[in-house]
């Protein structure tokens, strides 16, 4: 640390909204004022703070780029007496766009840094929009030499950051990020940043975005690491917060809190993703079809915890195949969560469908058509209530079902947001037990213990159709998330018949997944932006 003089940094971990330029500006101004009250020398903001992340094809709108620049210029007078690093969309004279960071120092625009490495994998497609910057940017302020980086710049070993550009030449590396959550991501970040700090001999401030944006959740958890690789402090995860630390007195700072358990961080990600999707899209209340099963129970818990009990409405829709046990479990769950719950008999509607279709179905055995009719009747009931009162329907299908197509188009897939779309069934059980460890223990024990069933025919069980969930979810991890071939999956210990059957179901149901609502990403590879497979596809796995 040069000269031992105080140098206080303030990482403003704010929850921005894509396209809400006035709202994002106000959050920035408020945070600058807080930083000034705390006598900060430097205040920073996450990647593309003004625009929100990811702005996607808004970047093709000239007005959006122009307005984003106006907001940036309007921040200049707010930066008296300190340095402010703000993410925005830059444009050069040729019209090329850049993912950039503006550095204001005491009301002057000191520098604009353009992101060097543009991610183009998984959920990222920055090369579709942006041109890469070239070379490092170092600024000097109050005896500190600060190296600027944006997200991906520190994730790749070929980056200039790991060459001679920073090593021994900077006191602090600031990385402003919009890094989406998946299970275990924070541990990866810790390791990455600690190694960078040791390699360069500099403090590293890792500044992450927080909030939900469509299927992505940004989990915050911004932190600062000493040149020796010690984590000095960490912001809260899954909520707005700030890191304020004086780099001249770090020997007095205790280590940051321990990592969250996987179930805890996943549950918080589901709550944040649901809350922001519902609220940022202008909805207040949500509907959940309560079947008495574990999936709808978990979704109801997430909704209540994310939005408040007064904003969650349950609907039970029993049929001739609904057992008294599952119906009772649904009612107990609603009582435990203290949410409104309506009961609507769907059998008369189902019977009417059967009577109407009788001339065409005459002589045909009962099959999946009659089963799916029930799911579609329920979907219509939920959507009718939602339309009448302006609510949003939360669907309750999990990743195992979405993978195999064990779900009904325009039935249980009908809704505005699929909360557990990326949560494998085995993890659903773990999350249910985690949630029941809270003092209110809302999910009935019988719901967790009962073998899963869609209850669309007598004595139906999920495993009449699907492999055991422990085997299926392991297959999905290997085949979908890790992109292994069927042969490689079999060599990993999955039984051949299970692997072949599961692959056929996964590959044959891409058309369904394309028509599903968005849902929270919590695994390294989710269906949707992460995995873009052709619907029409004859490649043998």
N, C-alpha and C positions, 0 to 999 in steps of 0.2 A: 504494500500500500504506500504510494508516494507521499512523503512528508508527514504522514500520520494525521493530516487535517481531516476534520469531519466531512463526510460525503454521504448524504442520505438519499437513497433511491426509493421511489414509491411506484409499485406495480399495480395499476388500477385494473383489477380483474372484473370487467363489466360484462353484462349480458346485452349484447346488441341484437337488433332485428334487421334482417336483410331488407334493404330498400327504405327503411325508416330513417332517412337522413336527418330530419329535424330532431327526432327522438334520440338518435345516436349522438348527435352533436350535444344535446343537453346533458347526456350522461358524461360525455367527455369534459364539458365545462364544470360540472359538479365535482368530478374527480380532480380536476386541476385545482379547484378551490380547496378541496380537502388536502391535497398534497402541499399546497402553500401554507395552510394552517399548521401542518406537521413539519414545516421548515425543510421540505424536501429540496434537494438540488436538481433532481431529475425525476420526471414522471413519465411513465410509458403506458401505452395502450396496446391491445392485441392486434393481430394481423387484420388488415382491411377493416379497421374499426369503423370508419365513416360509412362504408358501403354495407357492412355486414358480410358474414362469410358462410357459405360460398354464394356470390351474387349470380353465378351462372350466366344465362343469356341476357340478363339485364345489362351486361357489359356490351351488348350490341346496340344498346339504345344511347344515342348521342346525348340526349338530355340527361340521362343518368350520370354519364361521365362528367358533363359540365356542372351539374348540381353538386356532385361529390367534390369537385374542385372548389366551388364556391364555399362550401362548408369548411374545407381546409383553410382557405384564406381568412374566413371569419374567425378562426381560432387564434390567429396571430396576436391580437391585442390581449388575449387571455394569458399569455405566457410570460408576463413580466417577472423577471428575477429568477427564472429557472429554465431548464431544458425540458421540452416536451417532445416525445417521439410518438407520432400518430400514423397508423396504417391507413392508406388510401389508394385509390386507383390513379396512377399517373399516365399521362399521354404525351408522346413527343410530337415534333412538328410533322412527322410523316403519318401520324395517326396511330402509331403502334401503342399498345397498352402495356402497362407494367404493374405488377404487384409491388407496391412501394411503401417506404416509410419516410415521412417528412420529419425533419429535426428543426424545431423552433428553439432559439436561444434568446431569451429576453426580448421577445417580440420580433425577432428577425429570423427569416428562413435561412438556416445555416447550411443545410444539406438535404438532398433527396437521395435515399438509397433504394436501389431497385433489386428485388430478389433475384439471386443468381441461379438457383436450382429450382426448377418447376416440376413438382410431382405429377406423374401421369400414370397412376396405377390405383387399384382399389377404387375408392370413392373420389379420387382426385383426377381432374382432367384440365389442369391449369394451362397446358400447352395449347389447348383449344382457343384460349383467350389472350394469354400473355406472351410477351417476348422476354427472354431472360436478360437480366442485367449482366454487367461484367465487372468483376473485381471487387475488392473490399472497400469499405468506407470506415474511416476512423475519425472521430471528432475529439477535440480537447475541450475540457470544461472544468474549471476550478481544480487544476492539478491532476485531473483524471484523463486518461486516454481510453476512449470507449469505442469498441468495435461493434458495428451494427450487423445483425443477421436477421433473417426472416425464416421461421419454421424449417423448411427442408434444407436450408443452407448448412445446418449442423448435423443432419441425419445421414449424409453420404460421405464416405471416406475420401472421395475424389474432390470434395469441396476445398476451396482456397483456405477455409478455416483451419484445416489440418495441415496445410503447407506452412510456409515461412511467413505468411502475411500477418499473423497475430502473435505467434509464439514469441514471448519476451518483448512485444511491442505495444501491448495493451494492458490496462489495469482491470478492465471490465469488458466482458462480452455480453451484450444484450440481445436476446433472441425473442422477438415477438411472434407469437404462434396462434394458429387456429387448429389445434390438434384434436381430432375426434376421439371419443372414448371407445375402447373395447376392453374386455376383462384383462387385467394385468398390464395395461398400457402405462400406468404411472411408474411401475417398477422398471419398465424399459426406459422411460424418460430419465429416471434417477441415474441409472447406469450410464446412459449416453452422456449426460451432462457432467457427471462426476469424472468420467474419462476425459472429456474435453477440458475441464478445468485443470486436471493434472497435466495434460499434454501441453497446454498453453501457459500455465502458471498464472492464470488470471481468474478473478471472480467471474462466475457466469450467472446471469439472471435469466431464468426461463419463464417467460410470461405468456400464459395460455388464456384463451377465450373460455367463457363459461356460457352455457345456455343450450336450448334445443333449437334446431333448424331442420324442419322436415324430418328425415330419418336419422339425422346426425345429432349426437349429444356431445357438447364440448364440456369437459368436466372440471375446468379450472385447475386448481392444485398448483398454481404458480409457485416457484421456489427459487432460492438463491443458494449457490454452492461456493465454498471457499476455494482458493487455489490448491489447497491440499485435498479437495474432494469431499469436504464435510458439508452436509446439508445444514444450512444455517437457519432457515425458516421456510414455512410453506403456507400458502393461502388455503382457505377452506376449499373443499371440492364440492361441486354441484350447486354452488351458490355464489352470488356476488361477494367480493371481498377485496382486500388490498394487502400487499406485502410492503411494509415500511421498515427499512433496515439501514443503519449507519455502518458503512463498510470499514470505518476506522476503529470500531470497537467490537469486532466479531468474536474476539476471544471470550466475551462475556455471554455469548448467545448459546443457548442449549440446542440440542438437535431437534429437528422437526418431528412431528408425530409419526407413529408407525403407520405402515400401509393398512388400508382397509381390508377386511376379509372380502373374498370374491362375492359372496352373497350380499353383503352390505353395499358395496359399490354398485353392483348390478341393480339392486332394488332402487337405489337413489337415482341411477341413470334412467330407469323406467319412469320414475316419478317426475323427474325434471323434463324428460322428453315429452311425456304426456301433458304436463302442465303448460309447457311453452307452446306445444302444437295447438292445444285447445284455445289457450288465451290469445296467442299471437294471430290466430285465424278468426278471432272475433266471437268465439263461442263462450258460454258461461257454464251450461249444464250438459251432462253426458248421460247416455242410456247404456246399460249393460244387461244383456240377456243372461239371467241366472239359471243355470241348468242343475245346480247342485254338484257339478263336477269341479275338479281342482283348477282347471284353466279359467273358468269364469270367476271362481272365487279369488284367484290371484289378481285378475284384472280389476275386480271390484275393490280389492284392498288398495291397489296402486292408485285407482281413480279417487277413492276417498282420501288417501293420504296426500295426493297431489292437488286436489281441487276443493277439498272440504266436503263434509257429509251432506251439506245442504245442496250441493251441486251434482250429486250422483243419484240416479234413479235406476233401481233394479226392476226387471220384468221377468216373471216366471211364466212359462207357456207350456204347461203340462199336456201330454197326449196320452193315448191308450197304452203307450209303451213306457211311460214315465213311472218309475217306482216311487212308492210313498217315502222311501228312505232319501232318495235324491231330492224330492220336492221339499221334504222337511229340512234337509240340509241347506237348501237355498233360502228358506225362510229364516232359519237360525242365523245364517251368515248375514242377511240383511238386518236382522235385529241387533246382532253383535256390532255391525258397522254403523248402526243407527241411521240407515238410509231409507228413503221412501221405496216401497216395493209394491208393484202392481201385479196381480195374477190375472192372466187372460187364458181361457180355455181355447186351445187351437184345434181341437178335434172336430168341432162342427165345420170349420173352414176346410180342414183336410178332407172330411167326408164329402163336402160339396165338390171339391176337386175330383175325388174319385168317382162320384156320380156323373159329373160332367164328362169325364174321360172314359167312362165305362164302355160306350160303344166302340171306341178305338182299342181299349185295353182288353176287351172281351177275349177270354181263353188264354191270356198270357199270364205266366206265373208272376207272383210278387217279386220284385227285384229292386235294384238301386233307384229306379224311377220313383217308386213310392217312398223310399227312404228320403230321397232328395226333395221331394215335394214338401215333406214336413219341415225340412230346414228352410225352404224358400217361403213357406207360410210364416215361419217365425221371423225371417228376415223382413218380410213385408210388414209385419206387425210393428217391429222395432222402427223401421224407416217411416211408417205412417205417423207414429207418435213423435218421432224426431222432427218430421216436417211440420206437424201441427204446432209444435211449441218452440221450434228453432233450436233444438238440441243436437248434439252430435252422438252418433252411435259408435261405441268402442267395440271392435270385434275381439274375439277371444281365442282365435286359433294360434297354436304354437309353431315353432320352427319344424318340428318333426312332422306335423300334419301338412304344413306348407310344402315341405320337401317332397312328400310322397303323394300329394294330391288328396289326402284324406280330409277333405273339406269340400263344401258345396258352393259353386259359383251362384251368386245372387241369393245365397242362403246364409250360412254362418260366416261367409266372407263379406257380406253386405255391411258397409259402415264407413265411417270417415277416418278412423285411425286404428291400426292393428298393434296394440300395446305390446304383446308378447310374440310378435311375428318372428323375431330372431332368437327366441328362447327355447332351446331344446326341451323336450318333455321331462327328461331326468333333472334338468335344472329347474323346471317349474316346481317339482316336488321339493327341491332344496330351498327354493325361495319361499315356498309356502311354509315350510318348517321355520325358516328364518323369521318370517313375518309373525308367526305364531309365538315366537320367543318374546315378543313384546307383551306388555302387561295385559292387553285386552284379548289376546289369543282368538282372533275372530273366526278363523276357518275351522269348522267342525272336524274333529279327529277322524270321524267316519269318512269324510270327503277325501282325506289324504290316504286313508287305508284301503278304500274301495278300488277294485280294478277298474280302470277307465273304460267308459262306454259312451257311444253316441246316443244310445237308447232310441234307435230308429226302427228296431224290430225286437221281438221277444228274445231275452237272454243274450243280447248282443254284447260283445267285448271287443275292444280295439284290436286285441291280438288274434281275433278271428281273421283279420285282414293284414295286419302289420306284424313284422318281427318284434320280439321283445324290445322295449324301448332302450334298454341298456345297450343292446347290440345295434339297433337302428341308429341311435345317436352317435355311437362310435363310428359307424359307417359314414354318417353325414359329416362328421369332423374330418375324416380321411378323404372322402370322395369330393365333397363340396368345398370345405374350407381349405384343404391342403392340395386339392386338384390331383390326387393320385388316381391311377387307372384301377379298374376292377381287379386285374391281376395283382397289382401292388397292394390293394386293400386286402385281398385274400392272403397274401404273404405276411400281412400284418396281424393275421389271426382271425379275421372275420370268416365265418363259414361260407363256402362257395354258394350254396343256395340262397343264403341271406344276402350276400353281395349282389348276385345276379338279379334277384327279385327287387332289391332296394334300388339298384341302378336303373332298372326299367321304370320304376315308379318316379324316381327323381327326374329322369330325362323326359318322360312322357307327360309331365305336368307343368312344363314351363308356361304353357298358354294360360293356365290358371293363375300362376304367380304374377304374370304381367297384368292381370286384372284385379289384383288385390290392393287394398289401401296401403299407404306407407306405414311403417312401424319402426320402433326404436332399434337402432343397430347396437348390439352389445357383444357380438363375437367378431373375431378378426375378419371374417368374410360373411356378409349377410346377403340374402337374395335382394336383387334390385341393383342399385348403383355399383355394388361390389362385384356382382357376378352377372355378366351380360351375355347369356347364352342364346343362340338362335332358337326360335320356336320350332321351325321346320328344320329338322336335323336328323340325318341318317348315320352319323358317325357312331361306330360301335365302341362302347366304353371298355 
